[in-house]
Amino acid sequence: MTGERVFELMRERGFSTASLADSVRIQRSTLENFFAGRHIHSDLLARIAGTLQTSVAYLMAISDDPQLAPAVPVN
């Protein structure tokens, strides 16, 4: 499910596999392996979420809302 959500958002946001891989500084083959179902490290998933302007929770299907929650100011 996670790879499917990344792929869907990637296309919606105008990224190719190569451009997303470049944006998060990984090899394209690493991203393609992820789409094929291989494990991905949490730090890399966080970088992908940031690049796609979504949350890790959405990518992991914990949330159905692809929009980032507004930042909460810290006092």
N, C-alpha and C positions, 0 to 999 in steps of 0.2 A: 504494500500500500504506500509506503513512504516514497519509494522510487517513482511510483505512478504520479503521486502528488507533485513531486519535484519536476517531473517531465511535463506535466500539465501546466504548472505555473511558469516553467521555463519558456514554453511556447507562447503562453498568454503575454508574457513580459518581453517577448522578442529576442530571447537568447537562443543561440544554437548550442549544441553540445560543446563545441569547441570554445565558444565565447564564454559560456558559464564556467567551464574548466579553467580558462585563462583568468577569469574574474576571481576565482577562489584559489588560484595558484596550485592546481593539480593537473595531472595528465588526463587527457580526454579518455583514455582507456580506463582510468580509475572511475570516472563518472559513468562510463558505459557499463562497467562491471556492477556498479551500484544499481543501475537500472535493471540489470539482469538478475538482481536479487542478492548480491553479496553484501556483507556487513559494511557499515561505514562508521568511522569514529565520530563520537559526539561533537568534538570540536570542529570537525569538517562539516557536519550537519548544521551546526550553528552558523558557520561562515556562509553556507549555501542559503540558509534561511535569511540571513542578513542581506545577501545579494539580491534575493528574490523578494525582499521586503515582506516577509511573512514570519510566522513564529515556528519554532521547532515543534511546538504542540500541534500545530496544523499539519506539518509535514509528517508527524508520527501518528496522525489520526486520533489524537487525544481531543482535539478541537475540530469543529467543522467550519470555523470562521477563518478564512485565509488572511484577513486584515490584521495588521499589527495593532495591538492595544496601545492607546496613547501612553506615553511615558508619564510616570507618576513622579512629581517633584519630591525630592528628599530635603527635609528641613535641616 
